[in-house]
Amino acid sequence: MLGKFGIYITILILVFLFYLVIALGAGGFSKKEKRPEVKKYLRSVNILLIFIIIVATILMLFL
């Protein structure tokens, strides 16, 4: 079984993959200018993913 650290690493990898899929789907890596709606959407996704990482870190450290 995975320990706390293994689960934490798995969560970080999944969050990173989720970010890549969302950014590719929204055109985050394209060379052309992004629309303001896409920038706002990607910023919201970044905030959500940072929140998930913070919660995972707190749970790993204190449980």
Residue frames as qw, qx, qy, qz and C-alpha x, y, z in Angstrom:
[[0.000, 0.889, 0.458, 0.000, 0.00, 0.00, 0.00],
 [0.335, 0.588, -0.047, 0.735, 1.04, 3.57, -0.51],
 [0.382, -0.423, -0.489, 0.661, 1.94, 5.61, 2.51],
 [0.043, 0.866, 0.300, -0.397, 1.00, 9.22, 3.08],
 [0.137, -0.618, 0.399, 0.664, 3.89, 10.48, 0.99],
 [0.238, 0.071, 0.843, 0.477, 3.02, 8.20, -1.93],
 [0.151, 0.721, 0.676, -0.019, -0.57, 9.36, -1.92],
 [0.063, -0.839, -0.039, 0.538, 0.61, 12.98, -1.78],
 [0.189, -0.369, 0.628, 0.659, 2.89, 12.48, -4.79],
 [0.214, 0.371, 0.854, 0.295, 0.02, 10.79, -6.65],
 [0.081, 0.845, 0.459, -0.262, -2.25, 13.77, -5.93],
 [0.113, -0.723, 0.247, 0.636, 0.42, 16.20, -7.17],
 [0.217, -0.094, 0.786, 0.572, 0.89, 14.23, -10.39],
 [0.168, 0.584, 0.786, 0.117, -2.86, 14.08, -10.99],
 [0.010, 0.867, 0.228, -0.444, -3.22, 17.83, -10.36],
 [0.156, -0.536, 0.487, 0.672, -0.39, 18.54, -12.81],
 [0.195, 0.159, 0.858, 0.447, -1.95, 16.28, -15.47],
 [0.114, 0.751, 0.634, -0.146, -5.33, 17.90, -14.89],
 [0.044, -0.795, 0.052, 0.603, -3.76, 21.32, -15.41],
 [0.185, -0.281, 0.689, 0.642, -2.09, 20.21, -18.65],
 [0.178, 0.420, 0.853, 0.255, -5.34, 18.80, -20.05],
 [0.053, 0.846, 0.446, -0.289, -7.35, 21.90, -19.13],
 [0.115, -0.714, 0.244, 0.646, -4.68, 24.29, -20.45],
 [0.204, -0.083, 0.781, 0.585, -4.34, 22.38, -23.73],
 [0.145, 0.579, 0.795, 0.109, -8.11, 22.27, -24.16],
 [0.003, -0.896, -0.294, 0.334, -8.46, 26.01, -23.50],
 [0.584, 0.703, 0.042, 0.403, -5.59, 26.90, -25.81],
 [0.472, -0.865, 0.076, 0.151, -3.33, 27.98, -23.00],
 [0.626, -0.385, 0.446, 0.510, -0.17, 26.94, -24.83],
 [0.583, 0.636, 0.394, 0.316, -1.06, 28.38, -28.24],
 [0.467, -0.061, 0.069, 0.880, 1.02, 31.18, -29.68],
 [0.030, -0.570, -0.383, -0.727, -1.90, 33.40, -30.65],
 [0.144, -0.278, 0.353, -0.881, -3.39, 35.97, -28.27],
 [0.163, -0.336, -0.910, 0.181, -5.75, 34.53, -25.66],
 [0.269, -0.638, -0.369, -0.620, -9.19, 35.96, -25.15],
 [0.190, -0.459, 0.465, -0.733, -9.93, 37.55, -21.76],
 [0.855, -0.235, 0.016, -0.461, -12.48, 34.82, -20.98],
 [0.902, 0.143, -0.374, 0.164, -9.84, 32.13, -21.46],
 [0.293, 0.444, -0.517, 0.671, -7.35, 34.00, -19.27],
 [0.497, -0.401, 0.305, -0.707, -9.97, 34.34, -16.53],
 [0.952, -0.074, -0.149, -0.258, -10.88, 30.65, -16.85],
 [0.766, 0.258, -0.464, 0.362, -7.25, 29.50, -16.61],
 [0.009, 0.465, -0.484, 0.741, -6.65, 31.77, -13.61],
 [0.732, -0.314, 0.157, -0.583, -9.68, 30.24, -11.88],
 [0.955, 0.063, -0.289, 0.000, -8.41, 26.74, -12.64],
 [0.480, 0.409, -0.528, 0.569, -5.00, 27.67, -11.20],
 [0.332, -0.446, 0.396, -0.731, -6.62, 28.94, -8.00],
 [0.907, -0.165, -0.017, -0.386, -8.66, 25.74, -7.68],
 [0.878, 0.201, -0.382, 0.207, -5.62, 23.52, -8.22],
 [0.213, 0.467, -0.526, 0.678, -3.53, 25.49, -5.72],
 [0.603, -0.381, 0.261, -0.650, -6.34, 25.11, -3.20],
 [0.972, -0.021, -0.180, -0.149, -6.39, 21.33, -3.80],
 [0.664, 0.344, -0.486, 0.452, -2.61, 21.14, -3.29],
 [0.113, -0.485, 0.456, -0.737, -2.82, 23.17, -0.06],
 [0.806, -0.278, 0.128, -0.506, -5.60, 20.95, 1.32],
 [0.941, 0.127, -0.307, 0.069, -3.65, 17.80, 0.37],
 [0.411, 0.451, -0.523, 0.595, -0.55, 19.17, 2.09],
 [0.400, -0.443, 0.382, -0.705, -2.45, 19.98, 5.27],
 [0.932, -0.140, -0.013, -0.335, -4.07, 16.55, 5.32],
 [0.829, 0.269, -0.420, 0.252, -0.74, 14.81, 4.75],
 [0.234, 0.473, -0.523, 0.670, 1.01, 16.74, 7.51],
 [0.363, -0.312, 0.453, -0.752, -1.65, 16.50, 10.20],
 [0.895, -0.070, 0.038, -0.439, -3.34, 13.12, 9.64]]
